């Protein structure tokens, strides 16, 4: 296979004859640059998951998708205008005045158009806070303050995590169809600009963290290493979802310490471990969206590792989550509302997800992934109802 060439030749029509300095026709791929078309010889790389019987098929499909025939018809696509950026932004940002449109790529970098990640980061925090509030009969105003404070922190730190992720992955993102328009991958934002933005995000996150007790400040700061390391894991292990779970569910420990002054490990640790199992479930479903691109880019994930066995393996992780959630509630002396709504509701929702998940459909995987926002709300509703019943009985 020839190395990647930097040569680009303009095409006047699909049947034009071109010279490629010896490049084989099977390595041609069309790319669009502004209003003109170019052909760039590419090099296909294939890496297989060691335990995946479908990896070879994915690699073949990925390779075939990159090999156009000589009669390929190329259709022009209008270039994005300044008013319609190529990267996704939240709908409310479209109404910003022209003087503030410079913020669009930064809002996209922080994934403000996809709040699902913020919800998934927030729910373990809310669970930990509410379980601690229940055990201590914390006044409602203090409970609400902690929920609001952690909500703000979830918005900021999820955005910071996305910035860190995209700084590491900007070269990989260019090779993945779903991520190639992200601001760093597309060149809309330069790495130095992203680092400056990250400094601002971390500054706001620190301001939120300093509202907590010293134990919680130290505990919260210690999670930053996981946030930084997570993007690297997909390069070296098929278990990056496990590392993501360790980082994303830190709030289960932090929520407990914010209320109690120190983490109640007896209750918080099973909640944390169960939440990690939950993350492996929803992020494996999420990773199935990109498995064909990931094979070509050499990126690893549990979606590639589990492959056609994803459903039964994720069923095992789902059972672990529900069991550890129930154990945490038992050790916290939770009431009937918790078992009926939180435990029963989580079990039913996960059963529905795994029954209806289509691992070969990007659209379905995305919808199943997003539905975990509702699962988090279901678990929290049982905890909140238990807390409300207890506070009403004490008043």
Beta strands, then each sheet from edge to edge (+ up, - down):
strand 1: 9-10
strand 2: 28-33
strand 3: 36-41
sheet 1: 1+ 3- 2+
end
